[in-house]
């Protein structure tokens, strides 16, 4: 209840929010709120930790039945979309408070743990696509970076310009990822010129 209130206030006021604003939105006294959190930074930090945990859980979860690569990929991304859509305020505030440091600085261990979990899950999923013959034999990590970057762009567009249903955008993203963006004649020409491994 406190975190949901903090998310609503953050999404209205940004970093200008105060603990008093959060307490009022949560229908708590300020002193009662301080029993749970030490300051507003602690609250905002907890928001992103919980969003990161939820996303990591989605990427690690197993579908109720065995799915081949493309359906498994869609199932995972739809799970992420559902979580983002169902908890929009919470999701947006959590993502906005992800601690991103300067290049080369040490990142917080909780952030790195979530990142590593999602990264290894995506790499394993891309390897599955390679093993099933859906993806060409390239490094699974490269596929993971490419698709992960595009997914991040779709979610950021939704965060800024939404809300709108994410699933149709995910379907378009996966179609481009799996079939390529070039028209058929250009793709054939590119493939003819590419060296084969």
N, C-alpha and C positions, 0 to 999 in steps of 0.2 A: 504494500500500500504506500509506503514512504517512497520507494523507488519509482512507482508509477506516477506519483504526484511530482517527484523531482523531474521525471521525463517531461511531463506536461509543462511545468514551469520553465524548464530549460528550452524547450521548443518554442516558447513564447518570448523569453527574455535573454536566452543565450547565457553567456558567462556572467552577465550582470545580475543573475539571480542571487538571492541570499538564502541563508538557512531559514530565516523567518518566512520568506516566500514559500519555501517548501513545506515548512511546518503548517502554515495556514492552509495550503492546498491539500495537505494530508489530513487536516483536522487534528493536528497534534499541537501540544505546546512546544515551544522552542526547547525548553529544558528536557522534555520527554524525547525529542528527536536527538538531542545530544547524548542520550543514553545508548543510542544505536550507532551513531556516527560521530566522528570527532569534528568534522567540519564539512563544508560543501564539497571540497575536493574529494573527500572520502566517499561522499554520496555519488558523485559523478564517476569516480573510479569504479565503484561497485556496479554502476550501470553498465559500463563497457565490459567488465568482467563477466557479468551475467549474460550479456548478449553474445560475447565470445564463447562462453560455455555452451549456450544453446546452439550456436552455429557448429561448434566442434561435435556436439552430440549428433546433429543431423548428418554431418559428413561421415561420422563413424557408424551410424545406425545401419542395421541390415533390414532389407525389405521383408515383408511377411512371407514372400515366395521367391524362389530363385528367378532372377531376371537377367536377360542377356544385356550386353554393354549399353546399347542405346536406351533401352527402357530403364536400366539401373541409373544411368546418368540423368535422365529426365525425372525419375522418382526422387533422386537426391536433390536436384535443383528445385523441383516443385515443393519439397519439404522446406527448403530454405525460403522460398517465396511465400508459402503459407505462414511460416513463423513471422516473416517481415510484415506481411499484410495484416495478420491477426493482432500483432503487437506494434503497430506502426509507430506510435509515440515513443514507446520504450526502445524499439529498434533504432529509430533515428537518433535519439538522444545518446544511446549507447555507442553507436558508430561514430557520432560526432566527438565523443570523448575518448576515442581510441588513442592511446599515447604513442604518437609518432615522433621520435627524436630525430636529431640531425644525423646525417650519414656518418657512420662509423661510431656513433655513441652506443652505449650499452642499453638495450631495451629491457623493459621490465620482464621478469621471468614468466609471469602469468600470461602476458601478451605473447611472448615467444612460444610458450606451451600451446596456446590455442592455434597460433600460426603453424607450428610444426605438425599438430594433429590434423588440421585441415589440409596442409600441403601433402603429408604422407598419404592421406586418404585419397586425395585427387591423383597423386602419382600412381597409386595402386589401381585406381579406377581406369586411368589412361593405359596402364600396362595391360589391364584386362581387355581393353579395346584392341590393343595391338595383338594380344594372344588370340583373340577371337577373329582376327583378320579384318576388323572393321576399320582400324587405323593403320596407316602405313608404318613400317618399322623405322621409327625415329625415336629419339629419347623420350620416354614417358614424361620426364620432368619438363621438357620443352612444350609438349601438349598441355600439361598442367598449367604452366605459366601463361600460355596463349589463351586458353579457355578461362582460366581464373581472372585474367586481366579484363577480358570481355564481359564476364559475369559482373565484375566489380563496376564496370562502366554502366551496364544495364541497371544495376541497383542504385548507383549514384544518380542516374537520370531519373529514375522513379522517385528517389528521395527529394530531388529538387523540383521536378515537374509533375509529380504524382499528386494524389494517388490515382493509379489506374491498375487494372489487373496485370500482374507480373507474368503469369503463365504464357500468354500469347507472345510476349517479348522473349521469354526463355525459349519457346518453340522456334522463333525466328533465329535467335542466336545459335541454337543447336543445329538448325538446318544449314546456316552459313558455315559453322564449324565442321560439320560432317560432310557437306557437299562442296564447299568452297564458295568464294564470293565471285569469282570470275565467271563470265558466260562460257558456255561449253566450247565454242571455237577457240577462245583465248586460252582456256584451260588445256585443251588438247595441244595447242602450240607450245605452251609453257612446259607441259609434261614431255613433249617430244624433244625439247631442248635440254631438259634436266638430266644430269647423269644419274644412272641407276646405282643403288648401293650394291 
